[in-house]
Amino acid sequence: MGVEFAKGHGTQNDFVVLADAEGKLELTDERVRALCDRSRGLGADGVLRVVRSEHVADAPEGIEAEWFMDYRNADGSIAEMCGNGVRVFANYLVHANLAQPGGFLVGTRAGDRAVVVNDDGSVTVEMGPARVFGESTATVGGRAFAGIAVDVGNPHLVCVTDVDLAELDLTVPPGHDPVMFPHGVNVEFVTEDPLAGSSSVTEDPLAGSSTGTALSASAIHMRVHERGVGETRSCGTGTVAAVAAVLHRAGLDGGELVVNIPGGQVHVSVGDQTSTLTGPAVLVGEGTLSDAWWLSP
Ligand SMILES: N[C@@H](CCC[C@H](N)C(=O)O)C(=O)O
């Protein structure tokens, strides 16, 4: 019998995709941890269970999408949303003939997300609003970094810094304020590229009227420590949070930036009502988990 899986990644943030249309799999925390373990399992930053929305007991009310992305972090915890995962999920649906190429909705715990699978294999996701909700501090190696708290369906703390990102030790979780982030937080460290020319703010149809100054960057660099995972090569919701924070610092309501992460590059557009994320989504291969492995403790 066996359990069918696929493996994929978006800018090297990698996932095990489990086909479970009728919601029959018992996906315990321990099974997720075993699947994501790079020695005893398939290895991944997270698991994407492909299930019809009607079979998801804790799906938010009003979900219209036929297919729901039941996302789990590598430690087994549930997260509201995954920006890289939803692109891989969309590509998988088309590949498995569960959705037609073009645009459709994917259900997530942050709500329905409109996706467009582009001809070049990239996927554009309507990520909803990126909401700045305060300021806080992250600590790495005893050093404090000022950060901006951003909600993209899941929580982020974005620290814009001049420090060389390569110097940061993210093998241990950055310290954060548990009162501000009672359910944990994804922490992004961001540097800005100086603009090459004098024209600065990019044209963005999503952007509202801005009162702030021009952006001092057209691209940013980011490293991330993800809640429930550790340092990853990319975090899609984190890139949206990073752009929202950079715009907020510049006093701008909207704009568009390229975000460079260790696993590649994505394009992010943020407006006052919504945001979009465009980036690659790669399906690596497919297979079947052995029953013996699935049932082993
Ligand atoms: N890698 C994801 C985010 C996954 C969830 C996150 N670790 C959390 O717990 O909120 C992305 O691409 O957005």
The ligand as an SDF file (V2000), in Angstrom:
LIG
                    3D

 13 12  0  0  0  0  0  0  0  0999 V2000
    9.0960   28.5390    5.4210 N   0  0  0  0  0  0  0  0  0  0  0  0
    7.8390   29.1660    5.4670 C   0  0  0  0  0  0  0  0  0  0  0  0
    7.2960   29.5210    6.8220 C   0  0  0  0  0  0  0  0  0  0  0  0
    6.9360   28.2640    7.6080 C   0  0  0  0  0  0  0  0  0  0  0  0
    6.2400   28.5310    8.9070 C   0  0  0  0  0  0  0  0  0  0  0  0
    7.1110   29.1580    9.9470 C   0  0  0  0  0  0  0  0  0  0  0  0
    8.2590   28.3630   10.3010 N   0  0  0  0  0  0  0  0  0  0  0  0
    6.2560   29.4530   11.1760 C   0  0  0  0  0  0  0  0  0  0  0  0
    6.2870   28.6590   12.1410 O   0  0  0  0  0  0  0  0  0  0  0  0
    5.5410   30.4540   11.1670 O   0  0  0  0  0  0  0  0  0  0  0  0
    7.6400   30.2210    4.4200 C   0  0  0  0  0  0  0  0  0  0  0  0
    8.1920   30.0370    3.3300 O   0  0  0  0  0  0  0  0  0  0  0  0
    6.8760   31.1550    4.6250 O   0  0  0  0  0  0  0  0  0  0  0  0
  1  2  1  0
  2  3  1  0
  2 11  1  0
  3  4  1  0
  4  5  1  0
  5  6  1  0
  6  7  1  0
  6  8  1  0
  8  9  2  0
  8 10  1  0
 11 12  2  0
 11 13  1  0
M  END
$$$$
